[in-house]
Amino acid sequence: MKSTSIAAAFAAFLSLGTAAQAANIVEIASGDERFSTLVAAVSAAGLAETLQGPGPFTVFAPVNDAFAALPAGTVDTLLQPENKGQLTDVLLYHVDDRNLTAEQIPAGSNYFKPINTAERLCITKGASGVSIADGTGETANVVVANIQADNGVIHVIDKVLLPGTRPACH
């Protein structure tokens, strides 16, 4: 009788394992209210299908407060159809075409080339965590690392990364 209940529990566990599927980056972001502005921007740029693809992707995902900290009107302007190219450039500046967990980011300051290959990011990993300098010279901090998706990883950041002149790595 005991072996029957163990077998039943094991069978139930196996069925859960096959029925449950990891979510992709867009599904995870869509299910988290902290990313509603990012999800709206990804949709407006037509990038949702890409980021639902097989990847791998590493997304440095700004929270809503990061978008709110941009100068007044910036988000509304970027979301207008005539600015889709600029919006796409900004969003692709937040995406790497590798699966980079925080552990895989080397110590010190290093240049990384996001999908927006015209620009570079300077990612610094130290005792206090991971920070990312963008093209404006401003720095975003990774506030939550390694949210795993079935097509990559998300690192939550506290600032929108903006392209500009090449950031200086120290």
N, C-alpha and C positions, 0 to 999 in steps of 0.2 A: 504494500500500500504506500509506503514511504517512497519507494522508487518510482511509482506512478506519478506522485505529486511532483517529484524532482524532474521527471521527464516532461511533465506538462509545463512546469515553470520554465524549463530550458527551451521547449518548443515555443512558448510565448515570447521568450527573450529573443530567439532567433527571428521570429516573425516581425518583432519590433525593429530589429536591426535591418531587415530588408525593406520594411515599409518606410522607415524614416530615411530621409535623404537630406544631406546638408544643403543649405540654401546658398544661392550665388550672391555676389556682392550687391547687386541691385535689390534682391529680395531682403537681405539683411538690412540695408539702408532704409528701404521702404517701410520696414516693420519697426523702425526706431524713430520716434518723434524728434530726436535731436538732429536728425538729418533731413527734415522736410524741405528746407531750402535747397540743399544739395540735390535731392531727388528731383525737385522741380527744375533745377538748372540742367541736370543730366537729361531729363525728358525734353526740355526745350531745345537742347543741342542735338537731339537725336542720337544720343550715345547709350541709351538704356539697353538696346539690343546688343551692342558691342560688349558692354560690361556684364551682360548675362551669358556671354559666350564662354568657350572653354578656358580662355586665359592662357597662362597664368597672369594675374594682375596683382599689383600692390597699389592700394588706393590710400592716399593721405587725405582723409575725409574731414573737412571742416564742419564743425557744429554750427547750428543756426546762429548762435551768438557771434561767431566769427564773421558770418555774412553781415549781421547787423552792425558790426563795428566798421564796416567799409563806409566811405563817405556817403552821405544821404543821396539816394537816387541811383547808386551804382548798380545794385542788383536789378532794379526795375529796368534800367537802361540795357543791361546785358541780356535780360530775358526777352527783349523785343526782337521780333523775327529778323529785322535788318542787321542785328548785331550777332547773329548766330555764329559767324566765323570767329569773332573775338571771344565769345562765350566758350566755344569749343577749345580755343587755344588755352584759355584759363583753366578749364576743366582737365584737359590733357596734361597740363603742367602738374597735376596732382596724381598722375598715374604712371607707374613703372610697369614694363612688360615682363616682369619677373615676379616670383613669389618670395618676397623679402621679409622674413620675420625679423623682429628686433634683434634676435640672436645672430642673424646673418649680416647685420650692418656692422662693418668694422669699426673698432675703436678709433677715436680721433675724428678729424674733419676730412671728408672725402667728397669729391664731385660725383653726382649721379645724373644721368641723362634720362629725363622722363620721356614719355611717348611724344610730347611736344619737343622734338629733337632740336629745335632752334634755340632752346634754353637749357640751362643747367640749374641744379639745386645743389647746395652745399649742406650735406647731412653730417651733423656732429653727434657722436655718441661718447658720453662720458659718465662719470659717477652719478651725475644728477639726472641722467636720462638721455633722450634723443631730442635734438632740435634741428630745424630745417631753415636755412637762410634762403630767401627767394631773390628774385631779380631786383627788388626794391631795396635790398639790404635789411629788410625786416626779418624777424625770426618767429617761427611757429614752434610750439612745443608739442611733442606727442604726449597726450594726456591719458590715452588708453591704447595699448599696443596689442597686436596679434589677435584681432577678432578673425577667426578662421572662417573662410567660405570655401565652397567646393571648387571655386575657380581662382582662389588667391587669398589675400589677407588684407584686412583694413587696419590702418592705424589712425586713431582719432586725433585731430589736431585742433589747436585753439585759434588759428588765424587762417584766412584765405591766402594761399600762395599766389603771388602775382608775377608774371614775367617782366623782365626789364633787362638792365645790364647784368653781366655775369657776376654772381655773388662771390665775394671773397671768402675763401676757406682760410681759417687761421691754423 
